[in-house]
Amino acid sequence: MTKSETPQNPVALENRDRTDDGRHFSPSAARNRGPIREVLEKILPKSGIALEIGSGTGEHVICFAKALPGLLWQPSDPDPTSRASIAAWIAAEGLANVRAPVAIDTRQAIWGVEDEAPFAAMVSLNMIHIAPWGSALGLLAGAGRLLRPDGILYLYGPFMRAGAHTAPSNAAFDADLKRRDPSWGVRDIDDLVGEAAPYGLELREVTEMPANNLSLVFVRTAG
Ligand SMILES: C[S@@+](CC[C@H](N)C(=O)[O-])C[C@H]1O[C@@H](n2cnc3c(N)ncnc32)[C@H](O)[C@@H]1O
């Protein structure tokens, strides 16, 4: 397994990747934000509010907000250290189309952003495998509740297809995740599709990404 084939997924923000102003840097975000941005430029609506779930350091939302200035970006993370980093990135970049981060844990029934709905898009990168399955279920339920008709749910990360890993490195990564926490693990696209269906969310596109990751594009078809 080469380093480039190994999914790189930060779990907790670490001080060594931090600047004095509170911005954290994630090496994996630096690698994957360009390829993800290229997909988002093609599939996201050009206006409305895009809600990011599990924003981590905040580097992704800054990159996406620059590339898609017609969208208003709402970052979120349940982790206060992550929210401080996101806020520091927003302050440093001075972008008008990124809101202050909010605390959203997808397992909660109320997210606190209901007044802003319906959203044009929801984006979640590298979250549902480093969290209990209930976090994925909560994310899908939230997308069903809060996305506008034709709204987009975009997921990025490693995924299984029809019960099989797409690469040996992903199988090793999955085993490592489960060793760290048995409730974590690389999710199967079929399971997500089945759980998304009752919310009117249809999988429209699967795109292969670097390092054996995938982009999943769900569209909310039900009104
Ligand atoms: C591996 S990090 C990924 C961060 C960033 N999206 C990236 O790709 O670099 C996972 C993030 O999801 C957040 N997270 C974990 N469980 C969550 C949940 N139930 N709801 C929302 N966010 C969650 C964590 O706090 C963390 O910031």
The ligand as a MOL file (V3000), in Angstrom:
LIG
                    3D

  0  0  0     0  0            999 V3000
M  V30 BEGIN CTAB
M  V30 COUNTS 27 29 0 0 0
M  V30 BEGIN ATOM
M  V30 1 C -12.4610 13.1190 10.2810 0
M  V30 2 S -13.0780 14.6810 10.6380 0 CHG=1
M  V30 3 C -13.3040 15.3560 9.0020 0
M  V30 4 C -13.2200 16.8380 8.9790 0
M  V30 5 C -13.3280 17.4700 7.6000 0
M  V30 6 N -14.6570 17.3010 7.0550 0
M  V30 7 C -12.2950 16.8910 6.6680 0
M  V30 8 O -12.6280 16.1120 5.7700 0
M  V30 9 O -11.1240 17.2180 6.8520 0 CHG=-1
M  V30 10 C -14.7590 14.3260 11.1190 0
M  V30 11 C -15.4810 15.5430 11.6570 0
M  V30 12 O -16.8320 15.1810 11.8640 0
M  V30 13 C -17.2540 15.7000 13.0980 0
M  V30 14 N -18.3400 14.8180 13.5920 0
M  V30 15 C -18.2190 13.6450 14.2370 0
M  V30 16 N -19.4280 13.1580 14.5490 0
M  V30 17 C -20.3460 14.0330 14.0810 0
M  V30 18 C -21.7680 14.0860 14.1010 0
M  V30 19 N -22.5020 13.1340 14.6770 0
M  V30 20 N -22.3840 15.1580 13.5350 0
M  V30 21 C -21.6630 16.1350 12.9410 0
M  V30 22 N -20.3150 16.1270 12.8900 0
M  V30 23 C -19.6550 15.1010 13.4540 0
M  V30 24 C -16.0110 15.7070 13.9870 0
M  V30 25 O -16.0980 16.6380 15.0520 0
M  V30 26 C -14.9200 16.0310 12.9920 0
M  V30 27 O -14.6550 17.4120 12.9080 0
M  V30 END ATOM
M  V30 BEGIN BOND
M  V30 1 1 1 2
M  V30 2 1 2 3
M  V30 3 1 2 10
M  V30 4 1 3 4
M  V30 5 1 4 5
M  V30 6 1 5 6
M  V30 7 1 5 7
M  V30 8 2 7 8
M  V30 9 1 7 9
M  V30 10 1 10 11
M  V30 11 1 11 12
M  V30 12 1 11 26
M  V30 13 1 12 13
M  V30 14 1 13 14
M  V30 15 1 13 24
M  V30 16 1 14 15
M  V30 17 1 14 23
M  V30 18 2 15 16
M  V30 19 1 16 17
M  V30 20 1 17 18
M  V30 21 2 17 23
M  V30 22 1 18 19
M  V30 23 2 18 20
M  V30 24 1 20 21
M  V30 25 2 21 22
M  V30 26 1 22 23
M  V30 27 1 24 25
M  V30 28 1 24 26
M  V30 29 1 26 27
M  V30 END BOND
M  V30 END CTAB
M  END
